[in-house]
Amino acid sequence: MIRFPFFILILLIFSANAQNKSHQMADGLDNYQDLFNASNKDSISCYRIPALVTAPNGDVLAAIDERIPSCNDLRGSDDINIVLRRSTDSGKTWSPIETVVDYPLGESASDPSMIVDETTNEIFMFYNFMNLDTEQDIYYLHVLKSGDNGRTWSKPEDITEQIAKPEWRKDFKFITSGRGIQTSSGKLLHCMVNLNSGLHIFGSDDHGKSWYFIDTPIMPADESKIIELEDGKWMVNARANDKKGIRYVHISSDEGKTWTTEPEPHLPDPGCNASIIRYTSIEDGYTKNRMLFANANSVDDRNNLTVRVSYDEGKSWSEGKTIYGGSAAYSSLTILANGDIGVFFEKDDYTENMFASFSLKWLTDGKDKYRKPKKGK
């Protein structure tokens, strides 16, 4: 064993910490701030798994796991809550932390995700549930909803039997964190992963009164996001854990009955949760179709949080802008009420959870900018 003098050991530790903190948030961001940090909270080990949406009234909702005894996920922690902060001014200021889901010790909720129903103005929040005292490693899938822009929430509903097969009871399954979508026809769609049998799409045709799942497995796909293309096709942008350092794209033209699969070598990825959302569409009166994508832009490590834009429905992507070059992992995107872009992501080895906002003009170095849609659309 090599033994270092004490002062050299201290220098090495200081150097490693300084190197980790040497990265700065990108220049030109409109706003950035750490929303959830457990370093000054003795009773909380960490916050993880960000989810971000813009409510029907324009408020921004940032939800996340509050992990009490340790930073372990649902299988290894008997006390995880879902908490939330709200901004009424597009992310400039934020409310104190509010608890949305808090079970008795021994039961945990994890991996928040949300869908905004623009028809009913309701927000659905999904999470995964486990009772570690009585059913260790048995996953249940829950949803609750809000009709007042996330200020109050309904009692949780267990939808496991609606969106998972009975024979999957002991399987490692979970609703993916971040957000789902509402299609142009009003369907609500989201992703659920069964690590034994692949990714599955689930949805609702009646604004969340009931849910169903589509029994067509999608592979390779771990934590993934679904988006509707302008021609009505569904596209899943998928994390893969095959150590190839890329993501995969799956497209369906028959509402999930069949899928085509292609590797996406232009989106380097270390095997991490990412975010993809629609920014604008010609159908809604905008001059361009635009999609946004955020991930840890690296082949090997979770770092270099980058946001890109696509003008051709995900066939190609811009080089993008690095929001933060240091350690960065899961992320969630939203469109703010003024047309700017918000991103909520895990930073510096999960010690911080940062919200940042910026304009399309900044993202594209002045080559493009947001304009409100044409009247009459």
Summary of the structure (lengths in Angstrom):
residues: 377
radius of gyration: 20.3
end to end distance: 71.0
largest distance: 74.2
contacts: 1249
relative contact order: 0.13
helix: 9%
strand: 44%
